[in-house]
Amino acid sequence: MDEDDNWTCMAGTEGTGEYVVIGRIPLGGKIEARIGIRSLGGGRCRLRIEPGSVQSAEALAPLFPEWLLFKQPGDGGQLRFSHEFGSNLGVVMVEAAIRSLEVISDTKLERNKTRQAYTWRGMFRR
């Protein structure tokens, strides 16, 4: 994960950059990771957690296991965990992932300060 200003951009597998990066566990913590969400349309969305290193991915693996239908680092050549679900679960899934990252890293999430990131919950309002 880079220290520069580009941490707020998450391209995803397709390289579209349509993810809203909500925040990151900053460099220097036990775990380095970014968390993003993307609306897929049709009442679906995708949560994406990008570890900053292979070591961080190994530490995060128990939190985002394959048996809970998370795609794993290495699938498709991507260093990420991701999961698709109904938009009705969006807020709960994102908040659970944020809390999990904060607990395992013993560090608070550094919030993305862009307007889009602050209003991500609006993606899930009907």
C-alpha positions in Angstrom: 0.0 0.0 0.0 1.5 3.3 -1.0 1.9 6.2 1.5 0.9 8.7 -1.2 -2.5 10.3 -2.0 -3.5 7.5 -4.3 -4.7 5.3 -1.5 -8.2 6.7 -1.9 -8.5 5.1 -5.4 -9.4 1.4 -5.7 -9.4 0.2 -9.3 -10.7 -3.3 -8.7 -10.1 -6.3 -10.9 -11.7 -4.6 -14.0 -9.7 -1.4 -13.4 -12.8 0.7 -13.4 -12.1 2.7 -10.2 -15.8 2.4 -9.3 -15.1 1.5 -5.7 -15.7 4.0 -2.9 -12.7 3.7 -0.6 -14.0 4.2 2.9 -10.7 4.1 4.7 -7.6 2.3 5.5 -5.6 0.8 8.4 -2.6 3.0 8.0 1.0 2.1 7.4 2.9 1.2 10.6 0.1 -0.8 12.2 0.2 -4.5 12.7 -2.0 -5.0 9.6 -2.2 -2.7 6.5 -5.4 -2.7 4.5 -7.9 -0.6 2.6 -11.7 -1.2 2.5 -14.0 -0.3 -0.4 -17.5 -0.8 -1.6 -19.0 -0.8 -5.0 -22.6 -0.9 -6.2 -23.1 -3.5 -8.9 -26.6 -2.6 -9.8 -29.6 -4.9 -9.6 -29.7 -4.7 -5.8 -26.1 -6.1 -5.5 -22.8 -4.7 -4.2 -19.3 -5.8 -3.5 -17.1 -5.3 -0.5 -13.4 -5.3 -1.2 -10.6 -5.5 1.4 -7.1 -5.0 -0.1 -4.3 -6.0 2.2 -1.1 -4.0 1.9 1.1 -7.0 1.8 1.1 -10.8 1.7 1.8 -10.8 5.4 -1.3 -8.7 6.1 -3.4 -11.0 3.8 -2.3 -14.0 5.9 -3.2 -12.2 9.1 -6.6 -11.2 7.7 -7.5 -14.6 6.2 -9.4 -15.8 9.3 -11.6 -12.8 9.2 -12.7 -13.1 5.6 -12.7 -16.9 5.0 -13.6 -18.7 1.8 -16.3 -20.6 3.6 -18.1 -17.3 4.1 -17.9 -16.9 0.3 -15.1 -14.3 0.3 -12.8 -14.5 -2.8 -9.3 -15.0 -1.5 -6.0 -13.3 -2.3 -4.6 -15.1 -5.4 -7.9 -15.7 -7.0 -7.6 -14.0 -10.4 -4.2 -12.8 -9.5 -5.6 -10.2 -7.1 -4.3 -9.4 -3.6 -7.7 -8.9 -2.1 -10.7 -10.3 -0.2 -14.1 -9.6 -1.8 -17.6 -10.6 -1.4 -20.9 -9.8 -3.3 -24.1 -9.5 -1.4 -27.5 -7.9 -1.5 -27.5 -4.1 -1.1 -29.8 -4.5 1.9 -26.8 -5.9 3.8 -24.4 -3.2 2.7 -24.1 -1.1 5.8 -23.9 -4.1 8.1 -21.2 -5.8 6.1 -19.1 -2.7 5.7 -19.3 -1.8 9.4 -18.5 -5.4 10.4 -15.5 -5.4 8.2 -14.3 -2.1 9.5 -14.6 -3.3 13.1 -12.8 -6.5 12.3 -9.9 -4.6 10.8 -9.7 -2.3 13.7 -9.7 -5.1 16.3 -7.1 -7.3 14.6 -4.8 -4.3 13.9 -5.4 -2.5 17.2 -5.6 0.7 15.1 -8.5 2.9 14.2 -9.5 3.1 10.6 -8.2 6.2 8.8 -11.3 7.6 7.1 -11.2 8.7 3.5 -12.1 12.4 3.7 -13.7 12.7 0.3 -17.5 13.5 0.2 -18.2 10.3 -1.6 -16.5 8.3 1.1 -18.4 10.1 3.9 -21.7 9.5 2.2 -21.2 5.8 1.3 -24.2 4.7 3.4 -26.4 6.6 0.9 -25.6 3.9 -1.7 -27.9 1.6 0.3 -30.9 3.8 0.9 -34.0 3.0 -1.0 
